[in-house]
């Protein structure tokens, strides 16, 4: 019985300890379907500009909150596929920071895919952006392209969304 008096408090101390901070941070594991597609078959192609914020000013304009950015691409068609050929992240000066795709991915009907800019990333800034290229073989297929920014610090939480806008468009007859 005395041994339990020593083991239980020891077990409680170990089970309540802080998590191991040496663990490597991992992004959500992508499950992309890479495809080879003839872009000449696309009846519609667009390049979209998605404004994002990897940080945002607080209080006096000198203090910033770092934000986690989730770019969400959603196929709104119930019957046709959507092809994503570029997802590039740029900083406030327009310089490319990261390219997320090496080749085209396909989104099946109603499928979505996410791309994440980590909370600790400091390159993007308040003028960061994504450039997204997409195409489709059906004129009625369109994506919803949004970015969600979120952070929590102490008891302060911030979250908001932005919408992508088309900056270049090419439409062909089917």
N, C-alpha and C positions, 0 to 999 in steps of 0.2 A: 504494500500500500504506500509506503514511503517513496518508493521509486516513482509512483504516479505523480506525487507532489512535485517531483523534479522534471519529469518528462512533459507533463501538460503545459507548465509555463514556458518551457523551452520550445515546445511545438507552437504555442501561440506567438512567441516572439518571431520565430522563423516564418510562420504563415502570414504575419502582418508586416513583414519587411517590405521595403520599396522594391519595385521591379528592377530588373537588371538593365541599367542604362547603356551597357555596352552592346546591346542587341542592335543589329543593323536595321534601319528603317526600310521597309519595303513598300513599294507602290502597289495599288491593286493589280492583281495579275491579269494582263489583257488576254482575251480569248478571241483575237482577231481572225477572220477568215480572209487570208490573202488570196487574191485571184489575178489572173492575167486577163485583161479585157481590152478589146479594140475600142479605143476612145472615139474612133470615127463612127461607131454605132450609137453614140450618145446623141439624143435629140435635144438634150439640154445639158449645159455645163455652166457652173457658176463658181466664182471665187468670192468667199465671204470674209468680211472683216469683223472680228469679235473683240470688242474692247474688254479688257480684264484689268484687275488691280492686284499685283502681288503684294502691295502694301498700300496703306491709306493714312493720310495725316490725321493727327489727333491733337486736341487742345490748341496749342499755339502755332501749329504749322511746322514745328521742329521735331515733334514726337510722332513716331509712326507705329502702326500695328502691322505686323506681318500677317498675310492672309494665305489660306489654302485656296487654290483655284481648281474647280472641277469644270472642264469643258464637256458638255453633253451634246452628242449628235444623235438625233432620233429620226428614223424613217417613219413618215406619217402614212405611207401607203399600206393598205391591207392586202395588196396583191403583187406588188412589184418591188424589185430590189433597188438599192441605192448604192453608188460606188463612191468611196472617199479616197482620193488620190494624194492629198496633202493635208497635214496638220502641223503647222510650224508656229513656234512661240517666239515672239519678238519683244525686245525691251522698249523703253520709252523713247529711245533715239531711233527706233526702227530696225536695229540690228537683230539678226536672227540669233536666238539663244539656243534653241533646241528644235530638232525635227523629230516628230514622233513616229513617222511612217517611212519605211524603205520601199514599199510598193503599195499598190491599191488594195483596199479592203472592201468587202461587200457587206452591206447591212440588209438582211432579209426583211420581209414585210413586218412592220411594227417593232423591229429590233432597234436597240440603242447601244451606244458605246461611249465610254468616258475617257478623258485624258486629264491627268492631274499635274498641277504645279505645286510642289511641296511648300509647306508653311515656312520653312527655313530658307527658301530661295530668295536672294536679295537682288538679283540682276534686273528683273522685269521693271519694277517700279510702278508708279501711279498711271503711267501711260502705256503699260504693257498691252499686247494684243496677240491674237491668234489669226493666222491666215489659213482658211480651210477651202480646199477645192473638192467639189463633188460633181458627179454626173449621173445621168439616168438614161435608160433606153425608152422610157415612157414619159410623155409630157406632163402627166398628172402627178408624178412622184416628186415630192419636195421634202426636205428635212426641216426639223425644228432645231435651231442651233442656239444654245444658251450657255452662259457661264455662271456658275454659282461661286461666290466668294464668301468665306467664313473664317472666323477666328474667335477664340475665347482667351481672355487674359484675366486672371483673378476671377472677379464676378462680372466682368464686362464681356458681352458677346456682341458680335457684329456679323450680319449676313445680308447679302443682297444678290440680285441677278442682273445680268446684261443680256441683250439679244444681239445676234449676228445680223449684219446688213450686207446686201449684195453690192460688190464694187466692180464686178465684171461678169458679163453674161453672154453666152452664145447659145442661140436656139436654132436648130435645124429642122427641116421637115422630115417626118418619119419615112 
